[in-house]
Amino acid sequence: MTYSIIGSGNVGTALARQFTRSGISVNIANSRGAASLSALASELGSNVTAVSFEDALKADVIILAVPFMAHPAIAAAAPDWAGKIVVDAMNTYGVPSELLAGRASSDIVASAFKGANVVKTLNQLPAKLLASDPLEGGGRRVMFVAGNDAGATVAIVELVANLGFAPVTLGKLNEGGVLLEKGGPLVLQNLIKLN
Ligand SMILES: NC(=O)c1ccc[n+]([C@@H]2O[C@H](COP(=O)([O-])OP(=O)(O)OC[C@H]3O[C@@H](n4cnc5c(N)ncnc54)[C@H](OP(=O)(O)O)[C@@H]3O)[C@@H](O)[C@H]2O)c1
């Protein structure tokens, strides 16, 4: 399984740090090209490779760490995303409610990335906590995961566990996924699983 992070801001950098900590290879891209990421990539070491936006899209798993309003432009880069897993690490702060129209935000992402299996996770904690060691207080930091496709969800649960978190699966995007959205009860819950 190959991984790319799209976005090199607070969340993209936090996640890249976790991949480094866990010894898992990942590509990272932003809107400004690989050269703009060379300092970050050299700071984080050989597991993190700065790539172009186009090359980032070649990974099996594409982690969206961009503003929610940026995802349609990214989705427009390919007509068909079949075979890809798209991880929605975004939140909808500042997004007009009429644009969401009562839908689960990850369902909107899934509509944009036609054919992809979308999994919502890695969005629920502030970037500083996302970047910090998930091993804490004798346990592991909980990371909730929701998705409609069982296989894709299992693949991302494995990734989340390999990054050191304690994954908790919540069901589908319009079920557990909405608990992870802006205003949901599981947002900003910094929980530690003790076993
Ligand atoms: N900040 C938090 O604590 C936090 C926690 C959990 C979830 N989130 C969510 O995570 C997402 C990212 O937040 P952030 O704080 O990391 O934002 P940020 O610091 O503003 O970084 C956004 C990144 O997205 C990239 N980007 C924007 N449009 C793009 C496009 N069309 N193609 C490629 N890259 C693009 C930007 O590229 P450039 O660098 O080239 O401009 C930038 O690297 C948001 O949806 C936010 O709600 C944030």
The ligand as an SDF file (V2000), in Angstrom:
LIG
                    3D

 48 52  0  0  0  0  0  0  0  0999 V2000
   -5.4740   22.8030   12.0120 N   0  0  0  0  0  0  0  0  0  0  0  0
   -5.9810   21.8300   12.7710 C   0  0  0  0  0  0  0  0  0  0  0  0
   -5.6950   21.7460   13.9930 O   0  0  0  0  0  0  0  0  0  0  0  0
   -6.8700   20.7890   12.1390 C   0  0  0  0  0  0  0  0  0  0  0  0
   -7.1410   19.6040   12.8320 C   0  0  0  0  0  0  0  0  0  0  0  0
   -7.8850   18.6130   12.2250 C   0  0  0  0  0  0  0  0  0  0  0  0
   -8.3710   18.7940   10.9300 C   0  0  0  0  0  0  0  0  0  0  0  0
   -8.1360   19.9700   10.2720 N   0  0  0  0  0  0  0  0  0  0  0  0
   -8.6160   20.0940    8.9000 C   0  0  0  0  0  0  0  0  0  0  0  0
   -7.5290   19.7060    8.0630 O   0  0  0  0  0  0  0  0  0  0  0  0
   -7.5290   20.4560    6.8510 C   0  0  0  0  0  0  0  0  0  0  0  0
   -6.1940   21.1850    6.7080 C   0  0  0  0  0  0  0  0  0  0  0  0
   -6.0490   22.0960    7.8060 O   0  0  0  0  0  0  0  0  0  0  0  0
   -4.6580   22.8330    8.0500 P   0  0  0  0  0  0  0  0  0  0  0  0
   -4.8050   23.5550    9.3320 O   0  0  0  0  0  0  0  0  0  0  0  0
   -3.5420   21.8550    7.8590 O   0  0  0  0  0  0  0  0  0  0  0  0
   -4.6570   23.8740    6.8310 O   0  0  0  0  0  0  0  0  0  0  0  0
   -3.4260   24.7340    6.3020 P   0  0  0  0  0  0  0  0  0  0  0  0
   -2.3650   24.8220    7.3360 O   0  0  0  0  0  0  0  0  0  0  0  0
   -4.0190   25.9980    5.7490 O   0  0  0  0  0  0  0  0  0  0  0  0
   -2.8400   23.8720    5.0890 O   0  0  0  0  0  0  0  0  0  0  0  0
   -3.6140   23.6060    3.9440 C   0  0  0  0  0  0  0  0  0  0  0  0
   -2.7530   22.9080    2.9250 C   0  0  0  0  0  0  0  0  0  0  0  0
   -3.5960   22.5590    1.8210 O   0  0  0  0  0  0  0  0  0  0  0  0
   -2.8710   22.7990    0.6210 C   0  0  0  0  0  0  0  0  0  0  0  0
   -3.7930   22.9880   -0.4820 N   0  0  0  0  0  0  0  0  0  0  0  0
   -4.8560   23.8290   -0.5470 C   0  0  0  0  0  0  0  0  0  0  0  0
   -5.4610   23.7050   -1.7480 N   0  0  0  0  0  0  0  0  0  0  0  0
   -4.7580   22.7740   -2.4440 C   0  0  0  0  0  0  0  0  0  0  0  0
   -4.8790   22.2000   -3.7290 C   0  0  0  0  0  0  0  0  0  0  0  0
   -5.8650   22.5650   -4.5760 N   0  0  0  0  0  0  0  0  0  0  0  0
   -3.9800   21.2780   -4.1130 N   0  0  0  0  0  0  0  0  0  0  0  0
   -2.9790   20.9030   -3.2880 C   0  0  0  0  0  0  0  0  0  0  0  0
   -2.8150   21.3820   -2.0410 N   0  0  0  0  0  0  0  0  0  0  0  0
   -3.6920   22.3230   -1.6280 C   0  0  0  0  0  0  0  0  0  0  0  0
   -2.0750   24.0580    0.9040 C   0  0  0  0  0  0  0  0  0  0  0  0
   -1.0600   24.1260   -0.0370 O   0  0  0  0  0  0  0  0  0  0  0  0
    0.0260   25.3300   -0.0310 P   0  0  0  0  0  0  0  0  0  0  0  0
    0.9030   25.0320    1.1560 O   0  0  0  0  0  0  0  0  0  0  0  0
    0.7330   25.1620   -1.3320 O   0  0  0  0  0  0  0  0  0  0  0  0
   -0.7640   26.5870    0.1160 O   0  0  0  0  0  0  0  0  0  0  0  0
   -1.6220   23.7760    2.3490 C   0  0  0  0  0  0  0  0  0  0  0  0
   -0.4110   23.0410    2.3290 O   0  0  0  0  0  0  0  0  0  0  0  0
   -8.7360   21.3920    6.9380 C   0  0  0  0  0  0  0  0  0  0  0  0
   -9.8260   20.7830    6.2790 O   0  0  0  0  0  0  0  0  0  0  0  0
   -8.9970   21.5010    8.4440 C   0  0  0  0  0  0  0  0  0  0  0  0
  -10.3440   21.7990    8.7460 O   0  0  0  0  0  0  0  0  0  0  0  0
   -7.3870   20.9660   10.8460 C   0  0  0  0  0  0  0  0  0  0  0  0
  1  2  1  0
  2  3  2  0
  2  4  1  0
  4  5  1  0
  4 48  2  0
  5  6  2  0
  6  7  1  0
  7  8  2  0
  8  9  1  0
  8 48  1  0
  9 10  1  0
  9 46  1  0
 10 11  1  0
 11 12  1  0
 11 44  1  0
 12 13  1  0
 13 14  1  0
 14 15  2  0
 14 16  1  0
 14 17  1  0
 17 18  1  0
 18 19  2  0
 18 20  1  0
 18 21  1  0
 21 22  1  0
 22 23  1  0
 23 24  1  0
 23 42  1  0
 24 25  1  0
 25 26  1  0
 25 36  1  0
 26 27  1  0
 26 35  1  0
 27 28  2  0
 28 29  1  0
 29 30  1  0
 29 35  2  0
 30 31  1  0
 30 32  2  0
 32 33  1  0
 33 34  2  0
 34 35  1  0
 36 37  1  0
 36 42  1  0
 37 38  1  0
 38 39  2  0
 38 40  1  0
 38 41  1  0
 42 43  1  0
 44 45  1  0
 44 46  1  0
 46 47  1  0
M  CHG  2   8   1  16  -1
M  END
$$$$
